């Protein structure tokens, strides 16, 4: 019976030796487990935390070294002392491993902890400008910065106290009309805010000019002026008109110029009367001017010499000229009769009856004339203007 009991004990010992190491009296102690101490569940971006590592039992033999590992180095970093540095928001798993020596060889032990990295809370926000002056119809951009700088950005709600002056969306300020408004940037769902005082200034004229620098106008006729402003988007285009010589030409408050007189009595060689029309901005005082030449009706058409030549002939030197007709009017003129003469001679010059000279145009299709005298020749002509065909004029041909 005793022999059977001994055999059974030997059998149990053999089986247990196959499933678990057995430490016999006098054998060294081996490490059973390792652990991370000083564990945490969360940490804020930018902070650090020191983890520690231990093995059990503390007096065991066969320890090699601890190895620290991270599941995502973009979220945090850890050195081989167990110092954790939080880098970005997210969840990271910290794993501690070690190869230890056992009776039957080396084996790996491990422990781990999951840590959530939380963002830095916003304490305040600031705008890059406290005050902003912009021109109407222009655009400006306001930029938000967070305090502290490494705080996690949040959605910003933008508000304008007066949308008729300026609107705002995502920091883009659009000026709509002259005036003042307050732009507010506020963290969504929070009371943290910053403001900027915005002044929208009107677009004012920097320079202006008339459509033309000079105007030819008949006595008794009127013409409406046209002004061009720079910039063209000028808001207030009110001007005050004036004439340097109201006896020659007047101008009313809407810029209509009326010719009153050519400034002389009669038309023979009289030429036009002149006046300077000035437009002055009521906002900036900048000015634009144009010269008005006022003609009496007979002075609408004048003649000058386009070309002059001296030709040698068997009888000596002979002079030639080629006249040119000028229509000084802002309306068409029909030439009915034209001739050139001097004190003793009437030169046979012919142009087509009813030749039309358009407004401010010239007619130069006139033949060359050979002079027989030294006197200055003159031109005589009749013309039709505004439906009347009894206008006659005479002028010296300027050489």
Secondary structure by P-SEA (a helix, b strand, c coil): caaaaaaaaaaaaaaaaacbbbbcccbbbbbcccccccccccccccbbbbbbbbbcccccccccbbbbbbcccccccccccbbbbbccbbbbbbbbbbbbbcccbbbbbbcbbbbbbbccccccccccccbbbbcccbbbbbbbbcccccccccbbbbbbcccccccccccbbbbccbbbbbbbbbccccccbbbbbbbbbccccccccccccbbbbcccbbbbbbbbcccccccccbbbbbbcccccccccccbbbbbccccccccccccbbbbbbbbbbcccccbbbbbbbbbcccccbbbbbcccccccccccbbbbbbbbbbccccbbbbbccccccccccccccccccccccccccccccccbbbbccccbbbbbbcccccccccccccccccc
